[in-house]
Amino acid sequence: MMTTVDWIGWLATAVFLVSYFTKRPTSLRRVQGVAAGLWALYGVLIHSLPVIVANVLVASVAVLSSFKKPSALASPP
């Protein structure tokens, strides 16, 4: 039987997969930010500091970069 912790891990996986179906880069980053937030929560629940730290960093960068102007996200020519 799956626990609540397992469900959070599977939900994080599903949200991350959904991000690949987004059409705009900002949506991709925001959905991936939410997924990383869920993975961070999963890390807290399983007491795994590497999972927590990695996903808090990913979530922060994903969400913050989604609010930058498009030119700031573009690659140099």
TORLUMVEX-626265 format. One record per residue: residue number from 1; x, y, z of N, C-alpha, C in turn; residue in three letters; chain. Coordinates in steps of 0.05 Angstrom, whole numbers. Example, Ala and Ser with C-alpha at 12.3 -4.5 7.8 and 13.67 -1.06 7.14 Angstrom:
% TORLUMVEX-626265
n 1&nu 264&nv -114&nw 156&cau 246&cav -90&caw 156&cu 264&cv -66&cw 156&res ALA&chain A
n 2&nu 257&nv -45&nw 142&cau 273&cav -21&caw 143&cu 258&cv 1&cw 157&res SER&chain A
***
This chain:
% TORLUMVEX-626265
n 1&nu 17&nv -24&nw 0&cau 0&cav 0&caw 0&cu 18&cv 25&cw 0&res MET&chain A
n 2&nu 10&nv 44&nw -16&cau 26&cav 69&caw -18&cu 19&cv 88&cw 5&res MET&chain A
n 3&nu 40&nv 101&nw 15&cau 37&cav 120&caw 36&cu 33&cv 148&cw 25&res THR&chain A
n 4&nu 27&nv 167&nw 42&cau 24&cav 195&caw 33&cu 50&cv 205&cw 21&res THR&chain A
n 5&nu 72&nv 197&nw 33&cau 98&cav 205&caw 23&cu 102&cv 194&cw -6&res VAL&chain A
n 6&nu 95&nv 169&nw -10&cau 96&cav 158&caw -38&cu 79&cv 174&cw -57&res ASP&chain A
n 7&nu 55&nv 181&nw -49&cau 37&cav 196&caw -66&cu 49&cv 223&cw -74&res TRP&chain A
n 8&nu 63&nv 236&nw -55&cau 75&cav 262&caw -60&cu 98&cv 258&cw -81&res ILE&chain A
n 9&nu 113&nv 237&nw -78&cau 134&cav 232&caw -98&cu 123&cv 227&cw -126&res GLY&chain A
n 10&nu 101&nv 211&nw -127&cau 89&cav 206&caw -153&cu 76&cv 231&cw -165&res TRP&chain A
n 11&nu 64&nv 247&nw -148&cau 52&cav 273&caw -157&cu 74&cv 291&cw -168&res LEU&chain A
n 12&nu 97&nv 292&nw -154&cau 119&cav 308&caw -164&cu 128&cv 299&cw -191&res ALA&chain A
n 13&nu 129&nv 273&nw -195&cau 137&cav 261&caw -221&cu 117&cv 269&cw -242&res THR&chain A
n 14&nu 91&nv 267&nw -236&cau 70&cav 273&caw -255&cu 71&cv 303&cw -263&res ALA&chain A
n 15&nu 74&nv 321&nw -244&cau 75&cav 349&caw -249&cu 99&cv 356&cw -267&res VAL&chain A
n 16&nu 122&nv 343&nw -261&cau 146&cav 347&caw -277&cu 141&cv 338&cw -306&res PHE&chain A
n 17&nu 128&nv 316&nw -310&cau 122&cav 306&caw -337&cu 103&cv 325&cw -351&res LEU&chain A
n 18&nu 84&nv 336&nw -337&cau 65&cav 354&caw -349&cu 79&cv 379&cw -360&res VAL&chain A
n 19&nu 101&nv 387&nw -348&cau 115&cav 411&caw -356&cu 125&cv 408&cw -385&res SER&chain A
n 20&nu 129&nv 384&nw -395&cau 138&cav 381&caw -423&cu 116&cv 385&cw -443&res TYR&chain A
n 21&nu 92&nv 388&nw -434&cau 70&cav 394&caw -452&cu 62&cv 423&cw -452&res PHE&chain A
n 22&nu 77&nv 440&nw -438&cau 71&cav 468&caw -438&cu 81&cv 481&cw -464&res THR&chain A
n 23&nu 69&nv 502&nw -472&cau 76&cav 515&caw -497&cu 94&cv 539&cw -494&res LYS&chain A
n 24&nu 94&nv 551&nw -471&cau 111&cav 575&caw -467&cu 134&cv 569&cw -447&res ARG&chain A
n 25&nu 157&nv 581&nw -452&cau 180&cav 576&caw -433&cu 173&cv 584&cw -404&res PRO&chain A
n 26&nu 158&nv 606&nw -401&cau 151&cav 614&caw -374&cu 134&cv 594&cw -360&res THR&chain A
n 27&nu 115&nv 582&nw -375&cau 98&cav 561&caw -363&cu 115&cv 537&cw -356&res SER&chain A
n 28&nu 133&nv 529&nw -374&cau 151&cav 507&caw -368&cu 166&cv 511&cw -342&res LEU&chain A
n 29&nu 178&nv 534&nw -339&cau 193&cav 540&caw -314&cu 176&cv 540&cw -289&res ARG&chain A
n 30&nu 152&nv 551&nw -292&cau 134&cav 552&caw -268&cu 124&cv 524&cw -260&res ARG&chain A
n 31&nu 117&nv 508&nw -280&cau 108&cav 481&caw -274&cu 131&cv 465&cw -262&res VAL&chain A
n 32&nu 155&nv 468&nw -274&cau 178&cav 453&caw -263&cu 185&cv 463&cw -235&res GLN&chain A
n 33&nu 180&nv 489&nw -230&cau 185&cav 500&caw -203&cu 166&cv 487&cw -183&res GLY&chain A
n 34&nu 141&nv 484&nw -191&cau 122&cav 470&caw -173&cu 130&cv 441&cw -169&res VAL&chain A
n 35&nu 138&nv 428&nw -190&cau 147&cav 400&caw -187&cu 171&cv 398&cw -168&res ALA&chain A
n 36&nu 190&nv 416&nw -172&cau 214&cav 416&caw -154&cu 206&cv 422&cw -125&res ALA&chain A
n 37&nu 186&nv 439&nw -122&cau 176&cav 445&caw -95&cu 164&cv 419&cw -82&res GLY&chain A
n 38&nu 149&nv 404&nw -98&cau 138&cav 379&caw -88&cu 161&cv 359&cw -82&res LEU&chain A
n 39&nu 181&nv 358&nw -99&cau 204&cav 341&caw -93&cu 218&cv 350&cw -67&res TRP&chain A
n 40&nu 220&nv 376&nw -63&cau 232&cav 386&caw -38&cu 216&cv 376&cw -14&res ALA&chain A
n 41&nu 189&nv 378&nw -16&cau 172&cav 369&caw 5&cu 176&cv 339&cw 10&res LEU&chain A
n 42&nu 178&nv 324&nw -12&cau 184&cav 295&caw -10&cu 210&cv 291&cw 5&res TYR&chain A
n 43&nu 230&nv 307&nw -1&cau 256&cav 305&caw 12&cu 254&cv 310&cw 42&res GLY&chain A
n 44&nu 237&nv 330&nw 49&cau 233&cav 335&caw 78&cu 220&cv 311&cw 91&res VAL&chain A
n 45&nu 201&nv 299&nw 78&cau 186&cav 277&caw 90&cu 203&cv 252&cw 93&res LEU&chain A
n 46&nu 223&nv 249&nw 75&cau 240&cav 225&caw 77&cu 267&cv 232&cw 91&res ILE&chain A
n 47&nu 269&nv 257&nw 100&cau 293&cav 266&caw 115&cu 318&cv 263&cw 98&res HIS&chain A
n 48&nu 317&nv 274&nw 73&cau 340&cav 273&caw 55&cu 349&cv 301&cw 48&res SER&chain A
n 49&nu 370&nv 310&nw 61&cau 380&cav 337&caw 57&cu 388&cv 342&cw 28&res LEU&chain A
n 50&nu 402&nv 324&nw 14&cau 409&cav 329&caw -14&cu 384&cv 333&cw -32&res PRO&chain A
n 51&nu 363&nv 318&nw -27&cau 339&cav 321&caw -43&cu 326&cv 348&cw -37&res VAL&chain A
n 52&nu 326&nv 356&nw -12&cau 314&cav 382&caw -4&cu 330&cv 405&cw -17&res ILE&chain A
n 53&nu 356&nv 405&nw -13&cau 372&cav 428&caw -23&cu 371&cv 430&cw -53&res VAL&chain A
n 54&nu 375&nv 407&nw -67&cau 376&cav 408&caw -96&cu 349&cv 418&cw -107&res ALA&chain A
n 55&nu 327&nv 410&nw -96&cau 301&cav 418&caw -107&cu 293&cv 446&cw -98&res ASN&chain A
n 56&nu 301&nv 455&nw -75&cau 296&cav 483&caw -68&cu 311&cv 501&cw -87&res VAL&chain A
n 57&nu 336&nv 494&nw -93&cau 351&cav 510&caw -112&cu 338&cv 510&cw -140&res LEU&chain A
n 58&nu 331&nv 486&nw -150&cau 318&cav 484&caw -176&cu 292&cv 499&cw -177&res VAL&chain A
n 59&nu 275&nv 496&nw -156&cau 249&cav 510&caw -155&cu 254&cv 540&cw -155&res ALA&chain A
n 60&nu 273&nv 550&nw -140&cau 278&cav 579&caw -138&cu 287&cv 590&cw -165&res SER&chain A
n 61&nu 306&nv 577&nw -178&cau 316&cav 586&caw -204&cu 294&cv 584&cw -225&res VAL&chain A
n 62&nu 279&nv 563&nw -225&cau 257&cav 560&caw -245&cu 236&cv 581&cw -242&res ALA&chain A
n 63&nu 227&nv 586&nw -218&cau 206&cav 606&caw -214&cu 216&cv 634&cw -219&res VAL&chain A
n 64&nu 239&nv 640&nw -207&cau 250&cav 667&caw -210&cu 256&cv 674&cw -240&res LEU&chain A
n 65&nu 267&nv 654&nw -254&cau 273&cav 659&caw -282&cu 248&cv 662&cw -299&res SER&chain A
n 66&nu 226&nv 651&nw -290&cau 201&cav 654&caw -305&cu 190&cv 682&cw -305&res SER&chain A
n 67&nu 200&nv 699&nw -287&cau 190&cav 726&caw -285&cu 209&cv 746&cw -299&res PHE&chain A
n 68&nu 231&nv 737&nw -309&cau 250&cav 755&caw -323&cu 240&cv 761&cw -351&res LYS&chain A
n 69&nu 248&nv 783&nw -362&cau 241&cav 791&caw -389&cu 252&cv 770&cw -408&res LYS&chain A
n 70&nu 237&nv 765&nw -430&cau 246&cav 744&caw -449&cu 275&cv 749&cw -459&res PRO&chain A
n 71&nu 283&nv 774&nw -463&cau 310&cav 779&caw -472&cu 331&cv 770&cw -453&res SER&chain A
n 72&nu 324&nv 770&nw -427&cau 343&cav 761&caw -407&cu 346&cv 731&cw -407&res ALA&chain A
n 73&nu 327&nv 716&nw -418&cau 328&cav 687&caw -420&cu 340&cv 677&cw -446&res LEU&chain A
n 74&nu 342&nv 695&nw -465&cau 352&cav 687&caw -491&cu 382&cv 681&cw -490&res ALA&chain A
n 75&nu 390&nv 663&nw -507&cau 419&cav 656&caw -510&cu 433&cv 678&cw -525&res SER&chain A
n 76&nu 458&nv 682&nw -519&cau 474&cav 702&caw -534&cu 476&cv 693&cw -563&res PRO&chain A
n 77&nu 477&nv 712&nw -582&cau 478&cav 705&caw -610&cu 503&cv 690&cw -618&res PRO&chain A
***
